[in-house]
Structures are given as structure tokens and as C-alpha cells.
Amino acid sequence: MAALVMTELKTVGALVVWARQSLDLAGVSNAAQEAMWLLEHALGVRSHQLVSEVERLVALDAWTRAESLVMRRAAREPLQYLLGTQEFYGLDFSVSPAVLIPRPETELLIKEVVRHVGSHSTVTIVDVGTGSGCVAVTLASLLNGTRILAIDQSPEALAVAKNNAARHAVGDRIEWLEGDLLAPLQGRQLVGSVDVIVSNPPYIAEADWAVLEPEVRVFEPRLALVGGQQGTEFHARLLQDSQEFLAPGGLLVMEIGQDQAPMVRQIAEQVGGYAALRVVEDAAGIERVVIAQRLG
Ligand SMILES: C[S@@+](CC[C@H](N)C(=O)[O-])C[C@H]1O[C@@H](n2cnc3c(N)ncnc32)[C@H](O)[C@@H]1O
């Protein structure tokens, strides 16, 4: 690993130069900016102080904190796990290695669900694979009066999600369920009555796992990422299992991986029971969300 090691107590200016060089040498693409964010966090200062107080000596405990964070980032641990937070749809979410770091493209799920729900207030929404809770919590904070159920197989992820819901004062609006996909809905009088099932499921194909960036492959939970041999296995199960719970005209809204739209469309046609399938592109022009409407 290519990180430099600091050997003697130095100034803020020297720490900034060392941090930037260490991240640069480790191949972190946004090294200068990330060095500043890590040092702001470690030293408890604002970025302008890192520039204006270059001569100030760094206290030993702050130095140790900074050194540890920079070394971990140089070992390609994701910045968000080190800072403990990621912004999603304008809200801050706590993140830990138990959850996938929310991605900007997942905001498309929110836009599509909000567009569908509109001003209807008595709506039931299920978020499958809630992870950090970014989808469920954002929807709860945008859509007053909706009933939201959030499912994940990982109890550790659910703990993070609950914490995020409390942070955004929607904890009492979301029911948290641990289990496999839609199985936890059984026995809850939800058959044929759910308006929207939304999911960002694991969708990386097994073979693509090895070529992922180290930040993702080594540090993010494999359970959150790998979807099976094809990568579309979760979409297939969701298309199949959602039929029991969706109300007539209800929507299944799923994030997909690049180039998966044709395969998911084919699966939907084989499964049947859906009136229309719409594919939505993200800001980069990549087909990113599939929306299947249950026959009315
Ligand atoms: C791609 S992550 C999405 C997390 C979050 N919704 C987001 O968009 O950032 C997929 C999530 O599905 C969960 N998961 C994986 N397999 C599952 C299963 N069989 N049943 C329920 N949840 C599952 C993982 O634990 C993970 O939190």
C-alpha cells in the first residue's frame, strides 16, 4: 500500500500536504478534496481553517485520528464509512459497513414513487431491501400519512435504518420487518392491498463481482450487491411474488443494473400479470428503473 507515514509532529499545512499525497499515491481519484473532508472531520475544523491556519501545530490526538482516517482511506475504505454519513435526496443518512452506501441514481426510485402516489394519502408502500433506510425514510418524510413497511434480511442493516428514521423523525411511521423479500408480509392482511412495492435489490452478476472497485468489493456488504449468476434473480422473484400483494393498478418499482432492462422485460412477460412495463433512464442516460403495473 502506497501511503506515506508521518514521522514527526507537524503543522496543519504539512498534514494537508501529506494527506493529499497519500491518497493520490493510493489511486484515490478525488484525492485533494477527500483529504480536506477527512481532515475537517478528524480535526473538527472547517475547510477554510485548513487553508488559513497552515502554521498551527496539530495536537497529538487530532493527529492520530487524522493519520488513521487517511491511512484507512488510502487502503480504499469508502469515504462515507469513514465520515459515517451520506446525503440522499437532500437528507443525511448514517452509514456503516452493515449497509450499502446510498447512490444518487437510487433517487430515481423516490421520484417515480412520489409521482405515482401524488396527493393520495392513504397509500401503503413496501420498501424491499431497505439497507440504510434511505428509500423508506425519504418517502416517509415526503409523503405524509402513507403507511410504509421496510424489509431487510440483515438485522444489522435494519438497526442502521431505524436509527436513520429516528434521526429524521419518521420512526413511528415505518414498520420494520426482518426476512427474505416479501415473506415477512405474510399474515399481515396485505394481500391485494399494497399500492407500491419499491426495491433497489442486489443486482450485480456473480461474474462481475471480481472487477468491482475495491471500495465496493472489499468494504460494502456482498449481501447488498450480488444478485446471483445473472444479476436479475431478485427482479424475477419480486415480479413473481409482488402479484399476491399489489392492489389492482399497483406498481412494482425496481432499480436495475446497466443493460438489464431487456432481461427484466422478458422475465416480466414470462411471469405475466402486469399491464405495462416502463423503463426510466437516469441522468447519465442509463436505463435504471423498471416500473411494472399490476393488471387492474
Ligand atoms: C442494493 S441494497 C439497497 C439498500 C438501500 N435500499 C439503498 O437503495 O441504498 C440491497 C439490500 O437488500 C438486502 N437484501 C439482500 N437479500 C435480501 C433478501 N433475500 N431479502 C430481503 N433483503 C435482502 C441487503 O441486506 C441490502 O440491504
The ligand as an SDF file (V2000), in Angstrom:
LIG
                    3D

 27 29  0  0  0  0  0  0  0  0999 V2000
  -28.7000   -2.7880   -3.0710 C   0  0  0  0  0  0  0  0  0  0  0  0
  -29.0130   -2.7950   -1.3260 S   0  0  0  0  0  0  0  0  0  0  0  0
  -30.1820   -1.4670   -1.2440 C   0  0  0  0  0  0  0  0  0  0  0  0
  -30.1470   -0.7230    0.0600 C   0  0  0  0  0  0  0  0  0  0  0  0
  -30.9710    0.5860    0.0450 C   0  0  0  0  0  0  0  0  0  0  0  0
  -32.3760    0.3200   -0.2460 N   0  0  0  0  0  0  0  0  0  0  0  0
  -30.4080    1.5530   -0.9710 C   0  0  0  0  0  0  0  0  0  0  0  0
  -31.0450    1.7490   -2.0230 O   0  0  0  0  0  0  0  0  0  0  0  0
  -29.3250    2.1210   -0.7300 O   0  0  0  0  0  0  0  0  0  0  0  0
  -29.9770   -4.2580   -1.1670 C   0  0  0  0  0  0  0  0  0  0  0  0
  -30.4690   -4.5670    0.2400 C   0  0  0  0  0  0  0  0  0  0  0  0
  -31.2130   -5.7940    0.1630 O   0  0  0  0  0  0  0  0  0  0  0  0
  -30.9440   -6.5830    1.3090 C   0  0  0  0  0  0  0  0  0  0  0  0
  -31.2020   -7.9850    0.9390 N   0  0  0  0  0  0  0  0  0  0  0  0
  -30.4120   -8.8600    0.2830 C   0  0  0  0  0  0  0  0  0  0  0  0
  -31.0260  -10.0340    0.1040 N   0  0  0  0  0  0  0  0  0  0  0  0
  -32.2560   -9.9040    0.6610 C   0  0  0  0  0  0  0  0  0  0  0  0
  -33.3680  -10.7650    0.7970 C   0  0  0  0  0  0  0  0  0  0  0  0
  -33.3510  -12.0160    0.2990 N   0  0  0  0  0  0  0  0  0  0  0  0
  -34.4650  -10.3130    1.4310 N   0  0  0  0  0  0  0  0  0  0  0  0
  -34.5040   -9.0580    1.9440 C   0  0  0  0  0  0  0  0  0  0  0  0
  -33.4800   -8.1880    1.8400 N   0  0  0  0  0  0  0  0  0  0  0  0
  -32.3740   -8.5990    1.2060 C   0  0  0  0  0  0  0  0  0  0  0  0
  -29.4960   -6.2890    1.6560 C   0  0  0  0  0  0  0  0  0  0  0  0
  -29.2380   -6.5670    3.0060 O   0  0  0  0  0  0  0  0  0  0  0  0
  -29.4130   -4.8000    1.2970 C   0  0  0  0  0  0  0  0  0  0  0  0
  -29.6820   -4.0100    2.4290 O   0  0  0  0  0  0  0  0  0  0  0  0
  1  2  1  0
  2  3  1  0
  2 10  1  0
  3  4  1  0
  4  5  1  0
  5  6  1  0
  5  7  1  0
  7  8  2  0
  7  9  1  0
 10 11  1  0
 11 12  1  0
 11 26  1  0
 12 13  1  0
 13 14  1  0
 13 24  1  0
 14 15  1  0
 14 23  1  0
 15 16  2  0
 16 17  1  0
 17 18  1  0
 17 23  2  0
 18 19  1  0
 18 20  2  0
 20 21  1  0
 21 22  2  0
 22 23  1  0
 24 25  1  0
 24 26  1  0
 26 27  1  0
M  CHG  2   2   1   9  -1
M  END
$$$$
